[in-house]
Amino acid sequence: METATVAFWRSAEAFYQKAEALGYPDIRNYYWYHTVELPGGLVTPGQYDFRGTLDAFPFPADMRGLRVLDVGSATGFFAFEFVRRGAEVVSMELPSLEALDRFPGQSVEQSLDKIRKMLGHQAAGEAGDKPKYSAQQMYFYLLEGPFEFCRKQLGVSVKRCYTPVYDLTPAKAGGSFDLVFVGDVLLHTLNPLEALAAIAPLCRGTLVLSQTIPEAEEGQAAMLYVGGDSLDSDEVSWWLPNKPCMMALLRKFGFRTVTDMGTHSGALRPSGHEYRRTILRAEK
């Protein structure tokens, strides 16, 4: 019987061969954060496959007439889903990997090495037979390349806003938005309060936030530190506000109501490691 891991790599190989036939000879170097269905039977070999859990998110089925901001789009699954539902979408992403947050004392090269390890042997080099990619190459293979490949295959228009989350402004993003989606972004910021302070004013309606959010048995608002005790120990994550903390912060940033919408869950591909994310909906 075929295991999930074997099935994943078999489907990934089929994808690579089809993409190479379309004129993308370096497609095997791309890092696919999301599984995205594309025309012609192409399905990206994404680490996260949200196709079966979309109903858990409080997104309108019909988004025609809505302006939507997708904060930290990565491969672009949610941005493209919003377009499919009829929205005008702005996709926010970092301008470079050097713009990633770093713990005080960490060098840019330390941050890049963490990304090389995440990307695996294709980015880090294997027994000296592969190049050690530059920051610019890694940025393309990790973020810009996968997103643009999917956008072109889908034939859709998505505006891009390149900025660190702290520097988000209406001028940069092109105004305010009816819906803002923030998924797995704040845990990669050293200053989640500052990040929320930049995001909140851009939302004139609904903000949907999804990430790991610890429960709090006593109901006390707190932030859990998960960055380790050495400069080499963290995985570009530092703070996890618990649920009372996150809900209180959203209210303090001007959202009239904050609702716990439950969770979505799944298994990372191809490892099979299970994950669960809390979903909060905040309304202005």
C-alpha positions as CSV (number, residue, x, y, z in Angstrom):
1,M,0.0,0.0,0.0
2,E,1.4,3.4,-1.0
3,T,2.2,5.7,1.9
4,A,1.3,9.4,2.1
5,T,4.9,10.3,1.7
6,V,5.4,8.1,-1.4
7,A,2.2,9.5,-2.9
8,F,3.4,13.0,-2.3
9,W,6.7,12.6,-4.0
10,R,5.0,10.7,-6.9
11,S,2.6,13.6,-7.4
12,A,5.4,16.1,-7.0
13,E,7.5,14.5,-9.7
14,A,4.5,14.6,-12.0
15,F,4.2,18.3,-11.3
16,Y,7.9,19.0,-11.9
17,Q,7.8,17.2,-15.3
18,K,4.7,19.2,-16.4
19,A,6.2,22.5,-15.2
20,E,9.5,21.8,-16.9
21,A,7.6,21.1,-20.2
22,L,6.2,24.6,-19.8
23,G,9.7,26.1,-19.8
24,Y,10.6,26.2,-16.1
25,P,13.9,24.2,-16.0
26,D,14.7,25.3,-12.4
27,I,11.2,24.5,-11.0
28,R,12.7,21.8,-8.7
29,N,14.5,24.5,-6.7
30,Y,11.2,26.3,-5.8
31,Y,9.9,25.9,-2.3
32,W,6.1,25.4,-2.3
33,Y,4.6,26.6,0.9
34,H,1.0,26.1,-0.3
35,T,-0.7,23.4,-2.4
36,V,-2.4,25.3,-5.3
37,E,-4.5,23.8,-8.1
38,L,-3.6,25.2,-11.5
39,P,-5.0,24.7,-15.0
40,G,-3.8,21.7,-17.0
41,G,-3.7,19.3,-14.1
42,L,-0.9,21.1,-12.3
43,V,-1.0,20.9,-8.5
44,T,1.9,22.4,-6.6
45,P,3.6,20.1,-4.1
46,G,2.9,22.4,-1.2
47,Q,3.8,21.8,2.4
48,Y,0.4,23.0,3.6
49,D,-2.7,21.8,1.8
50,F,-5.7,24.0,2.8
51,R,-8.0,22.9,0.1
52,G,-10.0,20.6,2.4
53,T,-10.2,23.1,5.4
54,L,-11.3,26.3,3.6
55,D,-14.8,26.0,5.1
56,A,-13.3,26.5,8.6
57,F,-12.3,30.1,7.6
58,P,-15.0,32.8,7.9
59,F,-14.5,34.0,4.3
60,P,-17.6,35.1,2.3
61,A,-18.4,32.7,-0.6
62,D,-19.0,35.7,-2.8
63,M,-16.3,38.4,-2.5
64,R,-17.3,40.5,-5.5
65,G,-16.9,44.2,-4.6
66,L,-14.6,43.5,-1.7
67,R,-11.0,44.8,-1.4
68,V,-8.9,42.2,0.4
69,L,-5.3,42.3,1.8
70,D,-3.4,39.1,2.2
71,V,-0.6,39.7,4.6
72,G,2.4,37.4,4.0
73,S,1.2,35.6,0.9
74,A,4.0,33.1,0.4
75,T,3.0,30.8,-2.5
76,G,-0.3,32.6,-2.7
77,F,-3.0,30.1,-2.0
78,F,-5.3,32.5,-0.1
79,A,-4.7,35.5,-2.4
80,F,-5.7,33.4,-5.4
81,E,-8.7,32.0,-3.6
82,F,-9.9,35.5,-2.8
83,V,-9.5,36.4,-6.5
84,R,-11.4,33.3,-7.5
85,R,-14.3,34.5,-5.2
86,G,-14.3,37.8,-7.0
87,A,-12.3,40.1,-4.7
88,E,-9.8,42.8,-5.6
89,V,-6.7,41.5,-3.9
90,V,-3.5,43.1,-2.6
91,S,-0.8,40.6,-1.7
92,M,1.8,41.8,0.8
93,E,5.2,40.2,1.0
94,L,8.7,41.0,2.3
95,P,10.9,43.0,-0.2
96,S,13.9,40.7,0.6
97,L,15.1,38.0,3.0
98,E,17.3,40.6,4.6
99,A,14.1,42.3,5.8
100,L,13.2,39.2,8.0
101,D,13.2,40.0,11.7
102,R,16.3,38.9,13.6
103,F,16.9,38.5,17.3
104,P,19.3,41.2,18.5
105,G,22.8,39.9,18.0
106,Q,21.9,37.6,15.1
107,S,23.5,38.4,11.8
108,V,21.8,38.4,8.4
109,E,23.9,35.4,7.5
110,Q,22.6,33.4,10.5
111,S,19.0,34.1,9.4
112,L,19.8,33.1,5.8
113,D,21.4,29.8,7.1
114,K,18.2,29.0,8.9
115,I,16.3,29.4,5.6
116,R,18.9,27.3,3.7
117,K,18.3,24.5,6.2
118,M,14.5,24.9,5.8
119,L,14.8,24.7,2.1
120,G,16.8,21.5,2.3
121,H,19.7,20.3,0.3
122,Q,18.6,22.1,-2.8
123,A,19.4,25.5,-1.2
124,A,22.2,24.5,1.2
125,G,24.2,22.4,-1.3
126,E,24.7,18.7,-1.1
127,A,28.2,17.3,-0.9
128,G,29.5,20.3,-2.7
129,D,27.6,19.5,-5.9
130,K,25.0,22.2,-5.6
131,P,25.5,26.0,-5.3
132,K,25.0,27.8,-2.0
133,Y,22.3,30.2,-3.1
134,S,22.6,33.9,-2.5
135,A,19.9,35.8,-0.5
136,Q,18.5,37.0,-3.8
137,Q,18.3,33.5,-5.3
138,M,16.7,32.2,-2.1
139,Y,14.1,35.0,-2.1
140,F,13.1,34.1,-5.7
141,Y,12.9,30.3,-5.0
142,L,11.1,30.7,-1.7
143,L,8.7,33.6,-2.4
144,E,8.6,35.4,-5.7
145,G,9.1,32.5,-8.1
146,P,6.4,30.2,-6.7
147,F,3.9,33.0,-6.4
148,E,4.5,34.3,-9.9
149,F,4.4,30.8,-11.4
150,C,1.0,30.3,-9.9
151,R,-0.3,33.7,-10.9
152,K,0.8,33.3,-14.5
153,Q,-0.7,29.8,-14.8
154,L,-4.0,31.0,-13.3
155,G,-4.0,34.1,-15.5
156,V,-5.1,36.4,-12.7
157,S,-4.3,39.9,-11.6
158,V,-3.1,40.4,-8.0
159,K,-1.5,43.7,-6.9
160,R,1.7,43.2,-4.9
161,C,2.9,45.3,-2.0
162,Y,6.5,44.7,-0.9
163,T,7.2,45.9,2.6
164,P,8.1,44.7,6.1
165,V,4.8,44.4,8.0
166,Y,5.8,47.2,10.4
167,D,5.9,49.6,7.5
168,L,2.5,48.8,6.1
169,T,0.6,52.0,5.4
170,P,-2.5,52.9,3.4
171,A,-0.3,54.7,0.9
172,K,1.8,51.6,0.3
173,A,-1.1,49.1,0.3
174,G,-3.3,51.3,-1.8
175,G,-5.9,52.3,0.7
176,S,-8.0,50.4,3.2
177,F,-9.6,47.0,3.0
178,D,-13.0,45.3,3.6
179,L,-11.2,42.1,4.7
180,V,-7.6,41.5,5.9
181,F,-6.2,38.0,6.3
182,V,-3.2,37.4,8.5
183,G,-2.0,33.8,8.6
184,D,1.2,32.5,10.4
185,V,2.8,36.0,10.2
186,L,2.9,37.5,13.7
187,L,4.8,34.5,15.2
188,H,7.7,35.5,12.8
189,T,7.8,39.0,14.2
190,L,9.9,40.2,17.1
191,N,7.3,42.9,17.8
192,P,3.8,41.4,17.2
193,L,2.2,44.4,18.9
194,E,3.9,46.8,16.4
195,A,2.9,44.5,13.5
196,L,-0.7,44.5,14.6
197,A,-0.6,48.3,15.1
198,A,0.4,48.6,11.4
199,I,-2.2,46.1,10.1
200,A,-5.2,47.2,12.1
201,P,-5.7,50.7,10.6
202,L,-5.8,49.2,7.1
203,C,-8.9,47.1,8.0
204,R,-12.3,48.9,7.7
205,G,-14.3,45.7,8.1
206,T,-13.2,42.2,9.0
207,L,-9.8,40.8,10.0
208,V,-9.2,37.1,10.0
209,L,-6.2,35.9,11.9
210,S,-5.0,32.3,11.9
211,Q,-1.9,30.9,13.7
212,T,-0.8,28.8,16.7
213,I,-2.5,30.5,19.7
214,P,-2.0,28.8,23.1
215,E,-5.0,28.4,25.3
216,A,-5.0,29.9,28.8
217,E,-6.7,27.8,31.5
218,E,-6.8,30.7,34.0
219,G,-7.9,33.2,31.4
220,Q,-4.8,35.4,32.0
221,A,-3.5,37.3,29.0
222,A,0.1,36.5,28.3
223,M,2.7,35.9,25.6
224,L,4.7,32.7,25.5
225,Y,8.3,33.1,24.5
226,V,9.4,30.3,22.1
227,G,12.7,31.7,20.8
228,G,15.1,29.5,22.8
229,D,18.1,30.6,24.8
230,S,20.8,30.9,22.2
231,L,21.2,32.8,19.0
232,D,21.2,29.6,17.0
233,S,18.2,27.9,18.6
234,D,15.2,29.7,17.2
235,E,13.3,29.0,14.0
236,V,12.6,32.7,13.2
237,S,9.8,32.6,15.8
238,W,9.7,34.2,19.2
239,W,6.3,35.1,20.6
240,L,3.0,33.3,20.8
241,P,0.3,35.5,22.4
242,N,-2.2,33.3,24.1
243,K,-5.9,33.5,23.2
244,P,-7.0,36.0,25.9
245,C,-4.0,38.2,25.0
246,M,-4.6,38.1,21.2
247,M,-8.3,38.8,21.6
248,A,-7.6,41.7,24.0
249,L,-5.0,43.2,21.7
250,L,-7.4,43.1,18.7
251,R,-10.0,44.9,20.8
252,K,-7.5,47.4,21.9
253,F,-6.5,48.1,18.2
254,G,-10.1,49.1,17.5
255,F,-12.0,45.9,16.7
256,R,-15.5,46.1,18.2
257,T,-16.0,42.3,18.4
258,V,-13.5,39.4,18.4
259,T,-14.8,35.9,17.9
260,D,-13.1,32.6,18.3
261,M,-14.0,30.6,15.1
262,G,-12.4,27.4,16.2
263,T,-9.5,25.7,14.5
264,H,-8.3,24.2,11.2
265,S,-5.9,21.3,11.2
266,G,-4.0,19.0,8.9
267,A,-0.7,17.3,8.3
268,L,2.4,18.9,6.8
269,R,3.6,17.3,3.5
270,P,5.5,15.1,3.1
271,S,6.5,14.7,6.8
272,G,2.9,14.0,8.0
273,H,3.5,16.2,11.1
274,E,0.1,17.3,12.4
275,Y,-0.7,20.9,13.0
276,R,-3.6,22.9,14.4
277,R,-4.3,26.6,14.0
278,T,-6.8,28.8,15.9
279,I,-8.9,31.2,13.8
280,L,-10.1,34.5,15.1
281,R,-12.5,36.9,13.4
282,A,-12.3,40.6,14.4
283,E,-14.9,43.1,13.3
284,K,-14.6,46.9,13.2
